[in-house]
């Protein structure tokens, strides 16, 4: 029986580093400025202009490599990658070729219950090109060179990905790691994370097939859809006896098809040679170790710790570590109230719902929470102490959204603090039994299932202030239990 077909994918991810200035000059990297205003003789490649390497870009690139488990090499070399494009003023791109910054990392991603480890071939530094704008003037292309020279790292995976869903999971995990380590804002909308995908089809167990490259995919869903479409095309061609030609393709999202852009270049087409205006990049072991020590706790480690320390499920830990800001916020609430599960329920419930209603980005929840962590922790503490029912606590939370009062002060002002005074509770029980004689008679005759109904009626009569545990005890005594 013929072996089934298998998708094989490797991804090249270009990530803009979070620096204030460009890779080799002092021009700003800010997004959205008027076209061609962030330029200078260096990034315009004017005669006599020489590049000077941005130290912060090196630091961030090194952090990225270490966060992905790569070996950072003490000596790496910049090279000229020669090609012509209208938005590349030098006629070459400063990149790295045979001596990259780092090699040999890995990233583990999860699809459903299945975990896959994807090898990282290399992480290298390079500069960005400018931007060609095709929709500004009818029949013409405009060039904006503000991006020319912006510092990037290119993260190249091994061809270890076997489905479009795995590719999406890999990219989401990668984005999360880069955000946690504060390497980039990884905004696909602003072009600070861009994906090229190499895909081929082969019979399971057979050698790799001929690949095609999908360029400049601008969302993770686009990556997944484009891979599915292109893989299906490969299989159809191969099953009909045809041959796949190596080429670069563009994804047409409106039509749901891939279309050829150009034949695929090989490294020899770029005529790489060492950049003559830059010396080799040399990092000491102490520098590399310093960057490693400065890395924050990364998402996988934090998920594992949250499960162990706070008793969270895997799915809850996944939600609460989605961004570093959200994870920091949750941990502050959990430590403050001493109950990780209750903190998780409140953060994933009321807090995230309020943040969503206010339009707060989850990445910024630590800086702009709907209610600060100490007050949410204090609110949960009131519930745990029996001073506030859960329903009353939600009313208090709604008040906390609009003021700076403490939860205890709000609860007192709204007269929501739970009552456990036996005389008052007994009076409410008497009132409910008197107001519902049929149910009272059946309950007192031994119909125990009515106890929950009567507790609810007492809670309603008390405006949510009765202690439900004590009400249950009083009713059980009345019913002879």
N, C-alpha and C positions, 0 to 999 in steps of 0.2 A: 504493500500500500504506500502511495506517495505521501511523504511527510507534509504537513500543513505549512502554509506560509506564515512567516513571522516578521513583524515590524522591527526595524533596528534604527534607533535614533541617537544622535549626539547633538548637544546644544552648545552654541557659542553665545554667551551673554555679555553684552557690553554695558558696563555700569559707570555712571558719572560719579566721581568722587566728590565728597562734600567739602570742597575748598572754596575760598572766597575769590581766588584768582586762578588763572589758567596754568597749564602744565609747565610752560617755558617762558612766561612773561607775566606782567602784573595786571593784565586786563581782567575785568570782572567776569564772573561766571553766572551772574544773576539771569534768571529766566524772564522773558517778556519785555525786555528793553527794546527800544526802537531799533530796527535793523541796522547792522553795520556801525553801531556806536561803540561796541566793546572790542575795538581792534587797535593794533599798533604795528610798527614795522616788523616785529617778530612774527606775529600770527598772520600778517599779510605777506610774509616772505620777501620783504624788500631787501635789496642788495646791502650786504654788510651787517645785517641784523643777526645776532647770535642768541641761541636759546640758553636759558638758565633754569635748571631743574627746580621745581617747587618741592621743598622739603616736606610740607604737609601732605602733598599727594603721595610721596614715597611712604610716609607713615601710615596713611590710610590704606594704601595698596598692600602693605605688609600685614596690617591688621586683617584685611580681607583674606589673604592667603592663610594666615594662621587660624582664623575662624573656621576655615574649610579643611583644616587638618593637613595643609600642604607643608612641604619642606621649603623654607625660604633660603635661597642661595646667597651666601655672603657676597658673591660677585655676579652681576648680570650686566648685559650689554644692550644699549639702544641701537636700533638699526633703522635704515631708511627703507620704507616699503613704497616702491615707485609705481604709480599709476596715474592716469589722467582722469580728472573729473572736474566739471566746471566749478564746484564749490570747494575744491582742494587747491588753494592758491600756490602752494609750494610745488605741486606736481609730485609730491611724495608725502607720506605720513610717517612721523617718528613713532616707532613701535619697538617691540622686541621680537626676536626671531629664534635663533638657535641657543641663546643664553637668556632664558626668561627669568623673571624674578622668583618664581616658585613653581614646583611641580609636585605631583603625587599625592593629592588629597582625596577626600571622599565625602559624600553627603548621603545620609539615609533619609528616605522619604516614605510615606505611608499612603497607600490607596486602600480604603476600607480597612480590613484587618491584615493586609499584606504589606510587609516592609521590604523595600528594595534599597540596596546600597549602590550608588552611582559613583564611579571613579571620577576624580577631577584630574585631567591631564596636566593642565598648566594654568597659572594665573600670571598674566603679564601686563605691563603698563603700556599705554599708548595715548596719543592725542586724538581728539575728535576732528572730523572734517566740518565744513560749514553745512548749510541747509539749502537745498533747492526747493523753491516754492512755485508750484505749477498752476495755482488757481488764483493768483493775484491779478495777472494781466492776461487778457484773452490772447491766445496763440503765442505767448511768450513765457519764459521761465525767469523768475527773479532769484537772486542769490543773496542770502543773509550769512555773513561770516562771523556773527557773534559767537557761534559754537566752535569755530575753528580754533584748535589749540586747547579746548576744554579737556581736563585730565580724565582718563578712563582706566578701568581695568577690564581686560577681557578674560572671562572665566570659561574655559573649554572643558567640556565633559568627555569622558570615554563613551563609546557607542554602547552603553549598558542599558538604555531605556527601551522597553519593549511594547509600549502602548502610548496612545495620546494621553490617557489619564495619568500615566506615570510621568510623562513630560510635564503636565500641568502641576502635579504634586511636587516634582523636583523644583520647578520654578517658584512655587509658593513658599516652599521651605527655604530656598536660597534667598528670596526677598526678605523673609522674616529674619534670617541670620544677619543679613547686611543691615537691616534696620536696628536690630538689637545692638550690634557693634558700632552703630552710628557712623557707618562708612559712606552711606549715600541716602538720599531721600527716596530712591528707587521709584520715582513717579513715572509710570509709562506714559501718562498724559503729557508730561513735560519733556519726554525723551531721555530721562536719566536712567532708564533701563530699557534696553532693546534686545531682541532675541533673533538670532539666526538659527534655523533648525536644519540639520542634515538628516535625510531619511532614505532608507533603502528597504527592499524586501528580499527575503531569502527563504528557502526551505529550512525548517528547523534542523539544526545540526550541520548545515552546510556553511561554506565560507561566506564572508560578507559580500553583498551584491553591490552594484554600481549605485552611488548615492546622487541625489539632487539636493540643492540647498534652497531653502525658503528664507528670503531676506526680509529684515525689518518688520517683523510681526509686532503689532502694537498693543496686544492684550493676551492674557493667558488663554482666554477662550478662543482667540484667533489662532494661537499656536495649536491648540488641540484640534480644532476643526480643520485647519490647513493640513495637519499631519494625517488625519483620517482620509481626507480627499486625495492627497498625493500618494499615500500608501495604496489606496484602492486603485489609483491609476497605474502604479507600478505592477500590482498583481495582475491587472487586466492585460497590460502589455506583455508581461512574461508568460501568462497562460495562453496568449494567442501566438506565442512563438517569437515575439518581438524582442528588441533589445533596448534597455534603458540608456539614454545618453546623459552623460554628466553635464549638468547645467545649473544655472542660477534662475530661480523662479520668484515671482511675486504672487501674493495672495490677493485675489479679488473677492473681498468679503460680500459685496453686493450680489455678485453672481454665484458665489460659492465655488469658485474654480481657481486653479493655479494657472499662471501663464508665464511663458519663458521671458526672461529679461536679457540674458546673455549666456554664452558658453562659460562653463565654470573654469576659473583660473586655477593653476597650480602655483606652488611657491616660486617656481622658476620664472613665472610670468611677472612677478613683482621685483625681480632683480635686487633682492635684499643685499645690503652691505652695511657694515658698522657705520653708525652716525659719526661723521668726522668732527662735528662741533661739540660732542658730548663725551666725556671720559666714561669708562665703565662705572656702573653704580656699585659702590662698595659699602656693605653694612657689616658692622662688627657683631660678633656673637652676643655681646652685652646689649646692643641695640635691639637685636631680634628677640632676645629673652625679655627685655623690657616691654616690648610691644605685646608679647605673649602674656605677661603678667598683668597687663592693663586691660585685657579683654574682660568684658562682663560675663556673668553666667549666661550661657547661650540657651536657646529655647529648649532643646532636648533635655539638657541637664535640669533646667528649671521645671519642666513638666514632671520629670522623675521625682524631684524633691517635693513638689507640691503633692504628688500622689502619696509619697511616704509620710510627709510631715503633717498634712491636713486631711488625709483619708479621702482624697478626691478620686472620682472615677477618671478613666483615661479621657473620656469625652469632655468632662468638665475642665480637666487640666488643659486640654487643647484649646478650649474657648478662652480660658483665663490667662493663657500665655500668648494669645494671638499677637499682642504687641507688648513691647517692654513697658510702656506707660500703664497699660491695663494690668499687667502682672505686678508691677510695683504697687499700684493702688489696691488690688485685691490683697496682697500680702500685708499691707499696712492695716487693712480692715480686720483680717484674720488674726493678726498678732494682737491688735487692740482689743478685740472682743473675746479672744481665747477659744473660738469655735470656728474652725476652718470650713466645715460644711454649711453652717448657717451663713457665714460670710460669703461663700460661693453662691448660695441661693439668692441672697440679697443683691450681690454685685451683678450676677447674670440676669436677675429679674428686674427689680425696681431701678437700680442704678443705670444699667445699659438701656432700659426702655426710656428713662428720662434723658440720657445722653443722646439717644437717637432722635427723640422729639425736639431736642435743642439743636440738632445738627452738629454735635460734637464728634470730631474724628476720633475713633478709638485710640489712635496713636497719641492723641493729646489729652486723654482722659486724666492722666496724672497731673497735668498742668492746669486743666480747666474742667474739673469734675462737677457734675450737677450738685453734689453735696460732698464736702471734703471727707476723707477717710476717717479721721477721728470721730466725727459726729455720727457717721454710719455705724462705726464700732460701738459708740455709746448707745445708740438706738438698739442694736442687737443685745447689748448687755442688759438693757431694761427688760427685754423680752425674756432673756434667760433667767433673770432674777424674779420673774413672775409679776413684775410691776406693770407690764403692758401686754395686751393681747396682740397677736399678729395683725388682726384687722385694724386695731387702734394704731399700731405702729405704722401701718401704711398711710393713715391719715396724718400722723406726725411727719412722715417722710415728705408728703406733699407740701406741708408747711415749710419744711427745711429748704425746699427748692427756692423759696422766695425770701428767706430771711437768714439772719445770722444767729438766731437763738439756739440754745442747746436743746437736745431732744427732751430732756427732763422738764425744762421750762415750757416747751410747747405742749407737752402732755398735760402739765399742770394747768396751763392756761385754757386748754380745751376740755378740761375735766375728764381726761381719758385714763388716768392712772387706775389700775385694777383695784377693786375693792375686795378685801378678804375678811371684812368684819362679819362675824357669824350672824349677828342680829339683822344687819342690813340685807345679807344674802338670804336669810330665812324669810324676811319680809317680801323680797322679790319672788321667791319660790311660792309663798302663799298667794301672792297676787296672780301669778301665772296659773296655779291650780284652780283658783276661783274663777278666772276668766275662761278656762277651758275645762268645764266640768266633765264632759264625756271622756276626754283623753285622761283627765285626772282619775276618774273612776276606773277606767280600764287599766291604767298604770298601777293604781293601788291594789287592783285585783290580781296583779301579777304579770301583766303584759310588758315585759322588760324592754322590748324593742322601742317603746315609746319614750324611754329615758332620754335618748339623744334628741328627740323632738322637743322635749320639755326643756332640756339644757339650752337649746337654741333659742327658745322663746324667752328664757330667763336672760340670756345674753342680749337679746333684742330689747327687753324691758329695761335693762340696766345701761343701755347705750354702749354695750361692749365693755363695760367696766367690771363686771362680775368675774371673779376668778373661776374659770370653768372647772378646775379640779375640785374646788370646795363645793361648787354647785352640784357636781356629780355625787359627791359624798353625802350632801344633805338630801338629795332626791333618793339615793340608795337607801338611806336610813328611813325615809318616809315609806318607801316601798317594801321595807322589811328585808332587804337584801343583806 
